[in-house]
Every structure is written in C-alpha cells, then in structure tokens.
Amino acid sequence: MSSNNDCIKFHLNIEDPNIVFSDYFKKYINGKYHSVYQAELIQPACPYCHSNNLKHNGHYTSNVRFITADASHPVTIRLKKQRVLCNDCLKRSMAQSNLVNKYCHISNASKRKVLAALTEDRSMTSIAREHNLSVNTVQRVLESCSSKFYDDLDQLPEHLAFDEFKGVGKKLHFICLDGDSHQVVQILRTRFKPEILHYFYKFTPKARAMVKTVTMDLNCYYPIVARELFPNAQIVIDRFHMVQMLTRSFNSLRVQTMKQFKKQSREYKLLKSTWKLYLMKYDKLNKQTPYYDWHFKDYLTQEHVVLDGLDCNKDLENTYWVMQDFRTAIKNKDEKQIIHLLHSKQAVGKQMHQTLLTFKHNYTGILNGISSSYSNGCLEGVNRKIKQIERTAYGYSNFRHLLIRIRLEENIIKQKEPNNYSLVA
Ligand SMILES: [Zn+2]
C-alpha cells in the first residue's frame, strides 16, 4: 500500500505528504480513456488553532485534471478531501493542498504548463487541445497575469521611442519603447493625444524630467505631446522615416511624369521598368560595364539609364538630386548640407516640396535625428514580433489578452517576476 502510494507519487511528481494514493484504474469518459488515480487528502491539524483534536466529518470528492504527456489519455486525480470539525475551537475546515486551488478542479501543474506554453508562439486553441482543457481555461490563465509593462511611476527611461502598430479591430495602438534596453514601456489602446497624455501624467514630474530624447516619426502630433510631457527632452525625428518620406515623394513624381508619355515610348520604359535603379545610391550605380537591355534594345550602364530617365523632366531631375544629397548628408551626419538643402529654391515636385516644408517645420527634430545615434529601428523588430503574435492567433478581439501575450512572449515575466507562477498561492 505504501509502496503503491510512493510509486504513483514519484510517477506524477507530487510531493505533498498529506496526499495518500490508494488505487488507480482506467475509465471511459466522453470518448476517451482516462487514467484515474484515487487519493485522499488528509487534514493533519486545524488551520485556525493548529489543534490535533479533530472530529472527522466525511469527504468532499473533487476530480482534478492533471498534466499528461499524451493528450489522448487524460489523467484525473480523484481527490477525496477530508472535512473535519475542530473539538477545541469548534470551527469546520476542509483539507487543502497546493496540488489544486480551492473551488478549482484544474491542477496548478496544468496551469503552470499552460503558462509556459503561452510564452511560445502558439495559438490558445492548440494549447487547450494539448492539455485537455477548454480555451476559456487557457484564457483565464492568461488573464491571471498582469498586463502592465512598466509599473515604477517614479522613473522613466532616458531615451524613449514612439510609434504605432495595427492591432485589435484594425485600430492603431500607441507603443512606447525604451531606446536603450528595447523593452516595451507601454502599449495604449489608441494613439490619440488625450490617452497618451493621461498615461504619462501618471508619472511624477521628476520622472518625466528624466527623459532626455524622444524618437518619433513625422506623421503625427507626437512632437506636441512630447514637448508638453517631457520638459527636458529633445525631439529626435527618425532618420529612416525621413528617407522613406523622400523616397515616396520622388516615386510619386516619377509615376506622374511616366504617365505623361505613351506606353510604347522609350521615356515610359525608362521610368517604369528600371524604378529600382533610381532608389539606389548614385555612387553605387554601375558606371563602367554596359549591359544589353531588351526594353531599350541597346547597351546601357545603370548610370546611363538613370540619367536618361531624369532627362525627361527638369523637376524630376531636381527632385532626384535632392533625395540623393539628403540621403548622403544623413549618412555622413552633415548638418550644414541638410540646412543648405532645406533652404534651396530649386523647382521640385509638389510632394517633395511638401516634404521639405514638413522638414523645415520640425527643424530641430530633423537636425537631432541626423546627429543622434537613436532611431526607431528597435521598434521595427518589436512591431514585427507583435504582428507574428497576432497572426498566430488569427487576430485578437480582446486588447488586454493581446497585451499580456506580448508581455509573455517578450519574456518580461521571466526576468522581472521569477515567481509569477503564483497561481499556486
Ligand atoms: Zn481549531
């Protein structure tokens, strides 16, 4: 009897001395053979006065779902919990164990396993199926974790990065990252000004004064928000975003110019099929070896193609050189050249003109972006990861679930709260 109990306990990895196994058998329930282990949970002393003078008052039987290696063979522990009446303090109590929580019939071992599975890139349905649980149970385990990324209201990282990503219901959510450690500071439900202000005003003024730079892109009101929230912060416009705006402006003018020509014309072909060459750095274009291009029925070098294409329109040519010079200046961190370019009065396309105006409007931010080593590059990695999390789940309808899942998969829990498997407590 004793050796049977020890064997089962060793097999199931249960160490609670108050649990005593008596029997095991197979039972057919709902189309599956369950391995059922029968056990008694002993109440050794009164939990209120620790007296041993107890009167036994029957059992409460609970079928506890336990972990199993094979999902087609579920394991159930039929646990008979002793109920006792204390002869000293006259209080009633029922035996409890850390195998399973009170009022619960899913073992804590199963919950821990589900939590571990939630840190991987897997859908909740697949986790539920593997552990013979319902999806709702998996969601409840998920909900037992906190959705807060950053809880210290007395300090903020020195370098922040702002951006947004598409999430629940195709809405854009605001995301803020620590520029140095690349940890998520916070994700907000919307990217609107009131919500961002509301969140950051929770921090003490001292904490907000700690922020030295805020990296952001240009298409939003983030500069206004940042100036209001962080008195000592420099605004840094992301340089990759600047390049993107310049490239887009050039491309739109290229397409416009292209459409002025007939489809069979040489100009049309020059501007259409070789579009990638225009976006390459001018220094990187091949200027030596000509190749035969069947579009033009001619031997041309890459440089030749680009220059011929630019000859179609004077504005296009100017726009091209603004784009190229700007990119070179960004690469060389050449502030003088940037200032010169922003003030040049060449005729450029409408959209490029608009882009340059926007740059002038955020003059300091642009110059900071060129001289600073911080950028929004780190956010791209995090956004990609979030996209993958959403994809695996075929999208989330609950914003909080999405946040917790991002947090779990970012492994923040492992680093900050080694005892987050506190479901046991
Ligand atoms: Zn008692």
Boltz pocket constraint, residues with backbone or C-beta under 6 A from the ligand:
constraints:
  - pocket:
      binder: B
      contacts: [[A, 46], [A, 47], [A, 48], [A, 49], [A, 50], [A, 51], [A, 86], [A, 87], [A, 88], [A, 89], [A, 90], [A, 91]]
      max_distance: 6.0
